[in-house]
Structure formats: structure tokens, C-alpha cells
Amino acid sequence: MKSRMCLINYKLLPAMKNPNPSLLRTTRIRSEWKPIPIPHRSLQQPRGEDLDYVNVAHSHLLHSDWPQLDKLSPNFNSFRVNHILLNLQKDYSLSLNFYKWIQLRNPSLLTLETTSIILHILTNNRKFVSAESVLKNIISSCQLPKLFDSIIYSYRMCDSSPRVFDALFKMYAQMKQFRNATDTFCRMKEYGFYPTIESCNLFLSSLLSFNRAGIVVSFYKELKRCRIVVNVFTLNMLINAYCQLGKLEYAHQVFDEMHDLGFNPLVSSYNTLISAYVNQGLLMTGIKLKVQMGKNGISPNVITYNTLIHGFCNEGKLPDAYKVFNEMKIMNVAPNTVTYNTMISGYCKLGKTEKGTQIFEEMMRHGIKADILTYNALLLGLCNVGKTRKAAYLVQELDKKKLVPNASTFAALIRGQCVQKNPDRAFQLYKSMIKSGCRPNSDTIKMMMSSFLKNDDFDGAFCVFKEMLERPVGPSSVILSELCREFSQVWKDRLVVSLLKEVDVGCLALEHFEKVKSIIYHSNANAEIIHQDV
């Protein structure tokens, strides 16, 4: 049955452009429309042999006589199974055991109607975890319209409750099947059913995890239209959605109206806003919010401080970052690995490796576990200033701590050798990087080639390029162009010819290949020779 009312246009997901000032008030009345009557379908009553069979099987189940039930199993059919379940519906545990027994013995007997009956039984008895387990198995193999129809048609027969549809909506939300969750909500509403706010919050949370902030705002508006009572977690997610959309004024408006609705903002409410302002570079607004937290009796946590420290470090304001770092310790908020990593990285990026090392040593004294990001930050700081020996000692520490080097680790070490004008060592590190399964980025490759070229080692640069050609993902046309230009500018015509001959035209787009030849032609006085050779 097609929905008469559509909750969200899924292809067009507009965020609220001009939200009403009374956005969060619950004065709006539900649209005046009458729900569709719940259809009533009943199973044909068993007679004769079917009735005897159902009664005998029911008796064996009540007495937990499974061996006797095994003897009857060859004569089971879907009709009989459904009636046995209906007879057992007051005993959810026995019903579920029988359902699982059939599932093991002869799963073909479990029709969609059978599954709907067990769902009604479980949700009626508030056994939602078991109901979710049943739903997980059926959702992957059954389309929503058929499943929903089967549940609604057996609803009255099982004297069910709206929680069966809430369980369905919640499961689609958990499985990130947003379209099906939305359609379920629409169809529920047609029959006058609404999901719980907990299930709605789960849907909102799932949407946010996939950056669907526009749908979050639209769905929230629908909740208000339906007069579903929201809670502080709903409002938190609305604030988060507005922050994702970059609409901080609307996010702050929701935050300010929390009190009017009888809610006190949580520490997560403040943290969401602080993070949004910090990401926009409005660090002082973030600091003011932290002060406001204290005035309202809410203690900032490690996430609050980490967010502010990260913001100051990103802007190179290390004294301010260190001030916040000290404050959190005074307030008995223990810095964690993220805190220390942010501080170490901030100092090392600006070449203040001694201060970064001091913070690292403090981290070790306090028993905070260092991870690969900690060492990468230190390595990059040391290698940026050419302190490759100290970097080598740190690399030895990685083995002791059983930390696996990643692409950033190798990139830092390669940079250190290039700074020291040791491109050959950098190339050896590059080979080790490839062997370890790490993939270098274009900046690492350009830096290594540039180091060879600055040392007038054109053969070395050519070796790097040849090695790149052997990789599954070959060099980009940009790298090829730059290398050709460098060779041409120093009159290394024969190297350019060799370079172009090494290139498999099939690995590069034809227009890129032609562009490279054009670059060489215009940058080299002897381009005529190259053009003829190529």
C-alpha cells in the first residue's frame, strides 16, 4: 500500500533555511486525519487431522517432550506450525524455542506469516532483543512492503502492540537502511502508530554518523508535527546536525531554548557547540562556552579540553594551548593520549622539538600509553630539522612497544634523509615502505625526487621514477611533467627520451602523455631531437 503522506523527500533533503523562532515549541497540533483501520486477517481453524496434530504437538511442547516432537516433525507444515505458535503465544520462551527448533529442523516451514507471529509474541512480552534477532535474519531476505503487510495483517490476530512496528523501525535504523526506516515511519503513521523517542534518537544518530544532517533537521520537524515528545538527547543531535550544516546560529538557538523545554544541557551539548566554534576558528567563543559550563555547574571533561587544545595548536597558538593543558591538570581532568599527541604534534610542527620531547617524557612518567601517532609527531619534528640520529633511536622504540610503522612514519623518515641531503638513504626507506605495504603520497615522492635533482643526481631521480612504474598505481602525469621539465632545463635530453620510453602509454591518459611531450618541446631548445626520437 502506498503511503498517503511522505515524511521526507529522500532525493531532496533541504535543511531548514529560515527556522521558525518557535521551532522547539510543542504547540502544533497533529494534522487532522483519520488513521487507516487496522486490517484483520485470521487463520482458518484447524480441523480433523490438523487439529489433532496441533493439539498433540502442543501437549508435547508443554511437557518439554522434544523426543516425541521429533517423531512428529516429518508431518509438520506451515499451517500447523502457525497454529502451534498461536497456542503458545502466552509463553514467549516456549514459543521462541519452538521457532528455533523449526528453524534448525526445516527452515522452509517458516513463512513470512510465521515470522510475524513470533515477532508479535516477543514484542508483546517486551523481549525486544530476541525480536531484533529474528528481524535481522528476515530483513536481509525480505522487502519492506511484504514484511510490513505481513505484520499488520497478523496484528489483530495476535492481539499485538505498536512496539512490534517500533522494533522494525529501530532495526532499519540500526542497519543504516535509512530509506526503509523512513518508509516504515510513514506507514506506521498511516495506521496511527508512532515509534518511541529512543528509536527515533537511534535513527537520528545513525543519520549523523553518515553526515545526513539535512535529514536530521527534516525528521526532527516531523517529530514535532506528530507531537512525539523529544528529550535532551534528541536536542543534542539537532544541535549536532546544525553544526554539521555550518548553521551555528541555529544550533545555539536550540541550545538556548533547552531550558524553556525543561532540559538542562549536558556536557556533550556544550562540547558539540565548542567543537563547532573551534572548527570555525572562533576559539574565544569556545572558551566563553567552557566558562559558562562552570557557572552552570557542569564540569568540562577531557573532550572539552582536547577540543580547545587542538584548536589553539592548529592556529599555532602554543602558549594558549599550554595554558589550557595546565588548567585541565589543575581541575583534576587527566590528560589522555589524544591530549599529549595534540600537544607534541603542535610543538614539533613548529620546530620546537625539545618542548615536544619534554611533553613526551611527561607522558611516559604519568603512565599514558603512547601510540604510533605519538611517535610519528616526534619523528616528523626531528626529521624536519634533520635530527635523523635521534629519529633512528625513536624507531627502535617502536619495536619495543610493538607499534607498527605506517605511511606517516616512513614519510617522516624519508623527509629527514632529504633534509640531510641523503636521497639514496631516502630511496632505500621508500623501498622499505613499499615492502611493508604502505603507500607513499605524492608529496613524499616529489620531495625524494627533488632531493635527487638538487644533488644533480638525475640518474637517482630516474631510478625513483622507474621504480614507481612497477607499482600497480603508476605515477601521475603531474609528477611525470615535473620530472621531464627538470631534466629538460638542465639539457638532459637523452634522459628525457629514456624517461618517455619507460612510460607505458596505456597507464597514462593519452592527453596527459601528449601534454608531457608539449612541456618538453617548449622547455628544451633541443626539443626537435627528442620529438623525433619519441
C-alpha positions as CSV (number, residue, x, y, z in Angstrom):
1,M,0.0,0.0,0.0
2,K,1.4,3.4,-1.0
3,S,1.8,6.0,1.8
4,R,-0.7,8.8,1.7
5,M,1.8,11.1,3.5
6,C,5.5,11.2,2.8
7,L,7.8,12.1,5.7
8,I,10.9,13.1,3.7
9,N,11.7,13.7,0.0
10,Y,14.8,11.4,0.1
11,K,16.4,12.8,-3.1
12,L,15.9,16.4,-2.0
13,L,17.0,16.8,1.6
14,P,16.8,20.5,2.3
15,A,17.9,21.8,5.6
16,M,15.7,24.5,7.3
17,K,16.7,27.8,5.7
18,N,14.6,30.1,8.0
19,P,13.6,28.1,11.1
20,N,10.6,29.5,12.9
21,P,11.5,31.0,16.3
22,S,9.1,28.6,17.9
23,L,10.9,25.7,16.4
24,L,11.1,23.8,19.6
25,R,7.6,24.5,21.0
26,T,5.1,21.7,21.0
27,T,2.0,23.8,20.3
28,R,1.5,22.5,16.8
29,I,-1.4,20.0,16.6
30,R,-1.3,16.9,14.6
31,S,-2.8,17.1,11.2
32,E,-6.5,16.2,11.3
33,W,-6.7,12.9,9.5
34,K,-8.1,9.6,10.5
35,P,-5.7,6.6,10.6
36,I,-6.3,3.7,8.3
37,P,-8.3,0.9,10.1
38,I,-6.0,-2.0,11.0
39,P,-6.9,-4.9,8.7
40,H,-8.0,-8.1,10.3
41,R,-7.0,-11.5,8.9
42,S,-7.4,-14.8,10.7
43,L,-6.1,-18.3,10.0
44,Q,-8.5,-20.9,9.1
45,Q,-9.2,-23.0,12.1
46,P,-7.6,-26.5,12.1
47,R,-10.0,-29.4,11.8
48,G,-9.8,-33.1,11.8
49,E,-6.3,-34.5,11.5
50,D,-4.8,-31.0,11.6
51,L,-6.5,-30.2,14.8
52,D,-5.4,-33.5,16.4
53,Y,-1.8,-32.9,15.2
54,V,-1.7,-29.4,16.6
55,N,-3.1,-30.5,20.0
56,V,-0.7,-33.4,20.3
57,A,2.3,-31.2,19.4
58,H,1.1,-28.5,21.8
59,S,0.9,-31.1,24.6
60,H,4.5,-32.4,23.9
61,L,5.8,-28.8,24.0
62,L,4.1,-28.0,27.3
63,H,5.7,-31.1,28.8
64,S,9.1,-30.3,27.1
65,D,8.9,-33.7,25.4
66,W,11.2,-32.9,22.5
67,P,11.9,-36.5,21.6
68,Q,8.2,-37.1,20.9
69,L,8.0,-33.9,19.0
70,D,10.9,-35.1,16.8
71,K,8.7,-38.1,15.8
72,L,6.0,-35.7,14.7
73,S,8.3,-33.4,12.7
74,P,8.0,-35.2,9.3
75,N,4.3,-34.3,9.2
76,F,4.8,-30.6,10.1
77,N,3.6,-28.0,7.6
78,S,3.4,-24.2,7.8
79,F,-0.3,-24.2,8.6
80,R,0.2,-26.5,11.6
81,V,3.4,-24.6,12.8
82,N,1.5,-21.3,12.8
83,H,-1.4,-22.7,14.9
84,I,1.0,-24.2,17.3
85,L,2.7,-20.8,17.8
86,L,-0.7,-19.1,18.3
87,N,-1.5,-21.7,21.0
88,L,1.9,-21.0,22.7
89,Q,1.8,-17.2,22.5
90,K,1.3,-16.7,26.2
91,D,4.6,-18.5,26.8
92,Y,7.1,-16.4,24.9
93,S,10.1,-18.6,25.9
94,L,8.5,-21.8,24.7
95,S,7.3,-20.1,21.5
96,L,10.8,-18.9,20.7
97,N,12.3,-22.3,21.5
98,F,9.8,-24.0,19.1
99,Y,10.5,-21.3,16.4
100,K,14.2,-22.0,16.7
101,W,13.6,-25.8,16.7
102,I,11.7,-25.5,13.4
103,Q,14.5,-23.2,12.1
104,L,17.0,-26.0,12.6
105,R,14.8,-28.9,11.5
106,N,13.0,-27.4,8.5
107,P,13.5,-23.7,7.9
108,S,11.4,-23.8,4.7
109,L,8.3,-24.1,7.0
110,L,9.0,-20.6,8.4
111,T,6.9,-18.4,6.2
112,L,6.6,-14.6,6.5
113,E,3.4,-15.1,8.4
114,T,5.2,-17.4,10.9
115,T,7.9,-14.9,11.5
116,S,5.3,-12.1,12.0
117,I,3.6,-14.3,14.6
118,I,6.8,-14.8,16.6
119,L,7.6,-11.1,16.4
120,H,4.2,-10.2,17.8
121,I,4.7,-12.7,20.7
122,L,8.1,-11.4,21.5
123,T,7.3,-7.7,21.4
124,N,4.1,-8.3,23.4
125,N,6.2,-9.7,26.1
126,R,8.8,-6.9,25.8
127,K,11.5,-9.3,24.6
128,F,12.9,-6.8,22.2
129,V,16.4,-8.2,21.9
130,S,15.0,-11.6,20.8
131,A,12.7,-9.8,18.4
132,E,15.6,-7.8,16.9
133,S,17.5,-11.1,16.4
134,V,14.5,-12.5,14.4
135,L,14.2,-9.3,12.4
136,K,17.9,-9.3,11.5
137,N,17.5,-12.7,9.8
138,I,14.4,-11.8,7.9
139,I,15.2,-8.2,6.8
140,S,18.1,-9.2,4.6
141,S,15.9,-11.5,2.5
142,C,12.5,-9.7,2.6
143,Q,11.4,-6.4,1.1
144,L,9.8,-3.9,3.4
145,P,6.3,-3.7,1.8
146,K,5.8,-7.5,2.2
147,L,7.2,-7.6,5.7
148,F,5.2,-4.7,6.9
149,D,2.0,-6.0,5.3
150,S,2.5,-9.4,6.9
151,I,3.0,-7.8,10.4
152,I,-0.1,-5.5,10.0
153,Y,-2.3,-8.3,8.7
154,S,-1.5,-10.6,11.7
155,Y,-1.6,-7.7,14.2
156,R,-5.1,-8.1,15.5
157,M,-5.0,-11.9,15.3
158,C,-2.1,-11.9,17.8
159,D,-3.6,-9.0,19.9
160,S,-0.3,-7.3,19.4
161,S,1.1,-3.9,20.4
162,P,2.6,-0.9,18.5
163,R,6.0,-1.9,19.8
164,V,6.3,-4.5,17.0
165,F,6.5,-1.7,14.5
166,D,8.8,0.3,16.7
167,A,11.2,-2.8,16.7
168,L,11.0,-2.8,12.9
169,F,11.8,0.9,12.6
170,K,14.6,0.6,15.1
171,M,16.2,-2.3,13.3
172,Y,16.2,-0.5,9.9
173,A,17.8,2.5,11.7
174,Q,20.5,0.2,13.3
175,M,21.2,-1.3,10.0
176,K,21.6,2.1,8.4
177,Q,18.8,1.4,5.9
178,F,17.5,5.0,6.0
179,R,15.0,4.7,3.2
180,N,13.4,1.7,4.7
181,A,13.3,3.3,8.2
182,T,11.7,6.4,6.7
183,D,9.1,4.4,4.8
184,T,8.4,2.3,7.9
185,F,7.7,5.6,9.8
186,C,5.4,6.8,7.1
187,R,3.4,3.6,7.1
188,M,3.3,3.4,10.9
189,K,1.8,6.9,10.9
190,E,-0.9,5.9,8.5
191,Y,-2.2,3.4,11.0
192,G,-1.8,5.7,13.9
193,F,1.4,4.1,15.3
194,Y,4.5,6.1,16.3
195,P,8.0,4.9,17.3
196,T,9.4,5.6,20.7
197,I,11.7,8.6,21.1
198,E,14.5,6.1,21.9
199,S,14.1,4.5,18.5
200,C,13.8,8.0,16.8
201,N,17.1,9.0,18.6
202,L,18.8,5.9,17.2
203,F,17.7,6.9,13.7
204,L,19.0,10.4,14.2
205,S,22.3,9.1,15.5
206,S,22.7,6.8,12.5
207,L,21.9,9.7,10.1
208,L,24.5,11.9,11.8
209,S,27.2,9.1,11.5
210,F,26.7,9.3,7.8
211,N,26.6,13.1,7.6
212,R,22.9,13.2,6.8
213,A,22.4,16.4,8.8
214,G,19.7,17.7,6.4
215,I,17.6,14.7,7.0
216,V,18.0,15.0,10.8
217,V,16.6,18.5,10.7
218,S,13.7,17.4,8.5
219,F,12.9,14.4,10.7
220,Y,13.0,16.5,13.8
221,K,10.4,18.8,12.3
222,E,8.3,15.7,11.6
223,L,8.6,14.6,15.2
224,K,7.2,17.9,16.3
225,R,4.4,17.7,13.9
226,C,3.5,14.3,15.2
227,R,3.8,15.6,18.8
228,I,6.3,12.9,19.7
229,V,7.8,14.1,22.9
230,V,11.6,14.7,22.4
231,N,14.3,14.5,25.1
232,V,17.6,16.1,25.7
233,F,19.4,13.6,23.5
234,T,17.1,14.5,20.6
235,L,18.0,18.1,21.0
236,N,21.7,17.3,21.3
237,M,21.5,15.6,17.9
238,L,19.6,18.5,16.4
239,I,22.4,20.8,17.6
240,N,25.0,18.5,16.1
241,A,23.1,18.5,12.8
242,Y,23.0,22.3,12.6
243,C,26.7,22.3,13.4
244,Q,27.4,19.9,10.6
245,L,25.5,22.2,8.3
246,G,27.5,25.1,9.4
247,K,24.5,26.9,10.9
248,L,25.9,27.7,14.2
249,E,23.3,30.4,15.0
250,Y,20.5,27.9,14.7
251,A,22.5,25.4,16.8
252,H,22.9,28.0,19.5
253,Q,19.3,28.9,19.3
254,V,18.3,25.2,20.1
255,F,20.9,25.2,22.9
256,D,19.4,28.3,24.4
257,E,15.8,27.0,24.2
258,M,16.7,23.8,26.1
259,H,15.9,25.5,29.4
260,D,12.5,26.6,28.1
261,L,11.6,23.0,27.4
262,G,12.7,21.9,30.8
263,F,16.0,20.3,29.9
264,N,19.5,21.1,31.3
265,P,22.2,21.0,28.6
266,L,24.6,18.0,29.1
267,V,28.4,18.2,28.9
268,S,28.0,16.7,25.4
269,S,25.7,19.6,24.4
270,Y,28.5,22.1,25.3
271,N,31.2,20.0,23.7
272,T,29.3,19.8,20.4
273,L,29.0,23.6,20.3
274,I,32.6,24.2,21.4
275,S,33.9,21.9,18.7
276,A,31.8,23.7,16.0
277,Y,33.1,27.1,17.1
278,V,36.7,25.9,17.3
279,N,36.5,24.4,13.8
280,Q,35.3,27.8,12.5
281,G,38.3,29.4,14.2
282,L,36.2,31.1,16.8
283,L,38.3,29.9,19.7
284,M,37.3,32.7,22.1
285,T,33.7,31.8,21.8
286,G,34.7,28.2,22.6
287,I,36.5,29.5,25.8
288,K,33.4,31.5,26.8
289,L,31.2,28.4,26.5
290,K,33.7,26.5,28.7
291,V,33.4,29.2,31.3
292,Q,29.6,29.1,31.0
293,M,29.7,25.4,31.7
294,G,31.4,26.0,35.1
295,K,28.9,28.7,36.0
296,N,26.0,26.3,35.3
297,G,27.6,23.6,37.5
298,I,28.8,21.4,34.6
299,S,32.5,20.4,34.8
300,P,34.4,20.4,31.5
301,N,35.7,16.9,30.6
302,V,38.7,15.7,28.7
303,I,36.9,16.1,25.4
304,T,36.2,19.8,26.2
305,Y,39.9,20.5,26.9
306,N,41.2,18.4,24.0
307,T,39.0,20.3,21.6
308,L,40.3,23.6,22.7
309,I,43.9,22.5,22.8
310,H,43.6,21.1,19.2
311,G,42.1,24.4,18.1
312,F,44.9,26.5,19.6
313,C,47.6,24.1,18.2
314,N,46.1,24.3,14.7
315,E,46.4,28.0,14.8
316,G,50.0,27.9,16.1
317,K,48.9,29.5,19.4
318,L,51.0,27.2,21.6
319,P,51.1,29.4,24.7
320,D,47.3,29.4,24.8
321,A,47.2,25.6,24.2
322,Y,49.7,25.1,27.0
323,K,47.6,27.3,29.3
324,V,44.6,25.1,28.7
325,F,46.7,22.0,29.1
326,N,47.8,23.2,32.6
327,E,44.3,24.2,33.5
328,M,42.9,20.7,32.9
329,K,45.5,19.2,35.2
330,I,44.7,21.8,37.9
331,M,41.0,20.9,37.5
332,N,41.9,17.2,38.0
333,V,40.9,16.3,34.5
334,A,43.6,13.7,33.5
335,P,45.1,14.3,30.0
336,N,44.9,11.2,27.8
337,T,46.8,10.0,24.8
338,V,44.9,12.4,22.5
339,T,45.8,15.4,24.7
340,Y,49.5,14.6,24.7
341,N,49.6,13.7,21.0
342,T,48.0,17.1,20.2
343,M,50.5,19.0,22.3
344,I,53.5,17.1,21.0
345,S,52.4,17.5,17.4
346,G,51.7,21.2,17.9
347,Y,55.2,21.9,19.2
348,C,57.0,19.6,16.7
349,K,55.3,21.1,13.7
350,L,56.7,24.5,14.6
351,G,60.2,23.0,15.1
352,K,60.1,23.1,18.9
353,T,61.2,19.5,19.2
354,E,62.8,20.0,22.7
355,K,59.5,21.1,24.1
356,G,57.7,18.3,22.3
357,T,60.2,15.8,23.8
358,Q,59.6,17.2,27.3
359,I,55.9,16.7,27.0
360,F,56.5,13.1,25.7
361,E,58.7,12.4,28.7
362,E,55.9,13.8,31.0
363,M,53.5,11.5,29.2
364,M,55.7,8.5,29.9
365,R,56.1,9.5,33.6
366,H,52.4,9.6,34.1
367,G,51.9,6.1,32.5
368,I,49.9,7.4,29.5
369,K,50.2,4.9,26.7
370,A,51.9,6.3,23.5
371,D,50.6,5.1,20.2
372,I,52.0,5.3,16.6
373,L,50.6,8.9,16.3
374,T,52.8,10.0,19.3
375,Y,55.9,8.7,17.7
376,N,55.0,10.0,14.2
377,A,54.6,13.5,15.7
378,L,58.1,13.3,17.3
379,L,59.7,11.8,14.3
380,L,58.3,14.5,12.0
381,G,59.6,17.2,14.3
382,L,63.0,15.7,14.5
383,C,63.3,14.9,10.8
384,N,62.1,18.4,9.8
385,V,65.2,19.8,11.4
386,G,67.5,17.0,10.2
387,K,67.9,15.2,13.5
388,T,67.9,11.8,11.9
389,R,70.0,10.0,14.6
390,K,67.5,10.9,17.3
391,A,64.8,9.8,14.9
392,A,66.6,6.4,14.5
393,Y,66.5,5.9,18.3
394,L,62.8,6.5,18.3
395,V,62.3,4.0,15.5
396,Q,64.0,1.4,17.7
397,E,61.4,2.2,20.4
398,L,58.6,1.2,18.0
399,D,59.8,-2.4,18.0
400,K,60.0,-2.5,21.8
401,K,56.4,-1.0,22.1
402,K,55.2,-3.4,19.4
403,L,54.0,-0.5,17.3
404,V,53.8,-1.0,13.5
405,P,55.1,1.9,11.4
406,N,52.6,3.4,9.0
407,A,52.9,5.6,5.9
408,S,53.3,8.7,8.0
409,T,56.2,7.1,9.9
410,F,58.1,6.4,6.7
411,A,57.2,9.8,5.2
412,A,58.8,11.5,8.2
413,L,62.0,9.4,8.0
414,I,62.3,10.0,4.2
415,R,61.9,13.7,4.8
416,G,64.7,13.6,7.4
417,Q,67.1,12.0,4.9
418,C,66.1,14.5,2.2
419,V,66.8,17.4,4.6
420,Q,70.2,15.9,5.3
421,K,70.7,15.6,1.5
422,N,70.9,11.8,1.6
423,P,68.5,11.0,-1.2
424,D,70.0,7.5,-1.6
425,R,69.0,6.6,2.0
426,A,65.6,8.2,1.4
427,F,65.2,5.9,-1.6
428,Q,66.1,2.8,0.5
429,L,63.5,3.9,3.1
430,Y,61.0,4.3,0.2
431,K,61.6,0.7,-0.9
432,S,61.1,-0.5,2.7
433,M,57.9,1.5,2.8
434,I,56.6,-0.3,-0.3
435,K,57.6,-3.7,1.1
436,S,55.7,-3.1,4.3
437,G,52.5,-2.4,2.4
438,C,52.4,1.3,3.0
439,R,51.6,3.6,0.1
440,P,53.6,6.9,-0.3
441,N,51.7,10.0,-1.2
442,S,52.6,12.4,-4.0
443,D,54.3,14.9,-1.6
444,T,56.8,12.2,-0.4
445,I,57.6,11.2,-3.9
446,K,58.1,14.8,-5.1
447,M,60.3,15.5,-2.1
448,M,62.5,12.5,-2.8
449,M,62.9,13.3,-6.5
450,S,63.6,17.0,-5.7
451,S,66.3,15.9,-3.3
452,F,68.0,13.9,-6.1
453,L,67.7,16.7,-8.5
454,K,69.1,19.3,-6.1
455,N,72.1,17.0,-5.7
456,D,72.4,16.9,-9.6
457,D,71.8,13.1,-9.3
458,F,69.5,12.7,-12.3
459,D,70.1,9.0,-12.6
460,G,68.8,8.6,-9.0
461,A,65.6,10.6,-9.8
462,F,65.2,8.4,-12.9
463,C,65.5,5.3,-10.7
464,V,62.8,6.5,-8.4
465,F,60.6,7.1,-11.4
466,K,61.3,3.6,-12.9
467,E,60.5,2.0,-9.6
468,M,57.2,3.9,-9.5
469,L,56.3,2.5,-12.9
470,E,56.4,-1.0,-11.4
471,R,53.8,-0.2,-8.8
472,P,50.1,-1.1,-9.5
473,V,49.3,2.6,-9.4
474,G,51.7,4.4,-11.7
475,P,53.0,8.0,-11.4
476,S,50.6,10.8,-12.1
477,S,51.0,13.0,-15.2
478,V,51.9,15.9,-12.8
479,I,54.9,14.0,-11.4
480,L,55.9,12.9,-14.9
481,S,55.6,16.5,-16.2
482,E,57.7,18.0,-13.4
483,L,60.4,15.4,-13.8
484,C,60.6,15.9,-17.6
485,R,60.8,19.7,-17.1
486,E,63.6,19.3,-14.6
487,F,65.6,17.1,-17.0
488,S,64.9,19.4,-19.9
489,Q,66.0,22.5,-18.1
490,V,69.5,21.0,-17.4
491,W,69.8,19.7,-21.0
492,K,69.5,16.0,-20.1
493,D,67.8,15.2,-23.4
494,R,68.7,11.6,-23.5
495,L,67.3,11.0,-20.0
496,V,64.1,12.6,-21.2
497,V,64.0,10.2,-24.1
498,S,64.6,7.3,-21.8
499,L,62.0,8.5,-19.4
500,L,59.3,8.7,-22.1
501,K,60.3,5.3,-23.5
502,E,59.8,3.8,-20.0
503,V,56.3,5.1,-19.8
504,D,53.6,2.6,-20.8
505,V,51.1,4.9,-22.6
506,G,48.3,2.6,-21.5
507,C,49.0,3.6,-17.9
508,L,48.5,7.3,-18.6
509,A,45.7,9.1,-20.4
510,L,46.7,9.9,-24.0
511,E,46.1,13.6,-23.4
512,H,48.4,13.6,-20.4
513,F,51.2,11.9,-22.4
514,E,50.8,14.5,-25.2
515,K,50.9,17.2,-22.6
516,V,54.2,16.0,-21.3
517,K,55.7,15.9,-24.8
518,S,54.5,19.5,-25.2
519,I,56.1,20.6,-22.0
520,I,59.4,19.1,-23.1
521,Y,59.1,20.6,-26.5
522,H,58.6,24.2,-25.2
523,S,61.1,24.0,-22.4
524,N,64.0,22.5,-24.3
525,A,66.0,24.2,-27.1
526,N,66.8,20.7,-28.5
527,A,63.2,19.5,-28.3
528,E,63.3,18.7,-32.0
529,I,65.7,15.8,-31.4
530,I,63.5,14.5,-28.5
531,H,60.4,14.7,-30.6
532,Q,62.0,12.7,-33.4
533,D,63.3,10.1,-31.1
534,V,60.0,9.7,-29.3
